Amino acid sequence: SKRSLNQFLQDEGVPAVSGIDTRMLTIKTRRYGTMKACLSVGAGARAGEGEEKTEILELARKQSEISELDLVERVTCRKPYRIKGRGKRVAVIDLGVKRNILKSLAERGLDIFVFPANAAESEIRGSEPDALLLSNGPGDPKRGAAGNLTRVVKNFAGEIPIFGICLGLQIIALAFGCETYKLKFGHRGANQPVKDLKSGRVFITSQNHGFAVKKDSLDGALDGGGTAAGLTQVNANDGTVEGFEDAYLGVKCVQYHPEASPGPWDTEKAFFDDLAKGGSSGFV
């Protein structure tokens, strides 16, 4: 390397912190959950006293709650685009879609139409999709585009298979009358264990989310004409919702990132192969 770590971080504009009691931070976050924070290089902050410390604390306290921010609007595409393929047409709602999701779809020959989060239903229907996929993305599922997308999901339900990843799962759950909530501790990292309730198998998955679907709210929400529907996978650490489906309506959702990148590939083939086949109900 030709640069020190410190110089690299400065050159790339990446904030970093060192020389602090990380055990203290671990204990505080374990007790109080996710909290607001502020980094400063000021002398007052290092000394932990004086007006500068007070000012820094105020900056942290005045930060907007994540539930107040429309983060999807910052990361969604600005206009529709297409990744041509010879297979079935898939409409992808870009809530902050990871490149590897699109790559996983393209590798299976699907004809991909990507739409902004605020796209009108008529615009999406104009692509004549065989399936609908709501992507991953940041923030509270009840903010921003969620209102529009819950209506879109309701109107497409039963017509074509619907898939959701991460934030996409949460918005689809809201569309069916389920409830979401903010986790005390978000699921972060590439080593989150997920248990499949049907097979009993445990998969290691990549996750990055701070909200979840209330498990009890799934009961009866996906009735699907009386066929098998509801919770399919749970987090092996805290029991939270990691997947649900409705075979009759052709709905299948996962809370984790099956495309990984980075992370394990335990679930990539199963999820995207199923999507390419149109889900358990098949393409209609």
Phi, psi and omega in degrees: 000141180262354179231148174287163178301317180300316181292321179299314180297319178296315181297325184266359179068036182258121178288145179212160180224144179213165177070028179244166180276093183293331177295320177300317179297320180298315181296317181295315181290328176295323182279317188252351182082195181297131182230160175286153181209163178215134177259139178217149177254010182288153181297322180298323179293321180293324181282341180072031183205172173084183184296325182296321178297317179300317180296319180293319178298322178295321177300318180294315183295329184276355177300141178293146173293147181299331179290346180267353187255139173265083185284331180299322181301332182283337189242348180289157177292158184270338178209157181295152172211167186232140171245103191292141175211171183261356183269201179297155181272130178238124175269118180255122175271115186276101176261008186128037190303137176281144183303325185288340173295312179296322178296318180296324177290315182296324180297340179262011174078010183287148177269111193255127175243116183258131183237149174297160182297333182262016181298142178287150179303321181298324179293318179294316179297333180298338178277356181051057185289148173266344178203158180236133178233123173263124189278180170291170177173173184266159167091191183279127181296345181272356183263161169061240188286354186303318182301314179294318186286329177297323177293319179300314180299314180302318184286333178272340184303128181091342178272311180222158176299142180235130180237150178219142177235127173058247178301326178301319176302315184295319179292321177296320177299317178299323180298331180264013175089009177281172179244150176238161180208162179274129178288145174295320176235118178294158176269113183230140173114176187255024181224038181271120181279133179236130180259128175275122187288336181279312184268339184082358181286151176246129179249147173264128188230162174263132182219153178199078182211152181244002179235159180212167176269135176293123185301316182297332183287346178286335183298117178083349182288324180250081183277332172047036177071023176089001179274176180302122181206154176122206185296133179240331184216147179227157175286128184289345179275312186235002176076008181286163184294128177239351179187148172209162180205165173220104185297325182293315181276349180075035180255131177216126184224147174227146182275338182270184182253096182294337180282350181056232177056072001272166176132178182288157183255019186306324189247359186299310185295313183299314184291309186284331174294320178295319178297317181296333179270356179092016179079185184293338180270350183076165177290140180254000000 
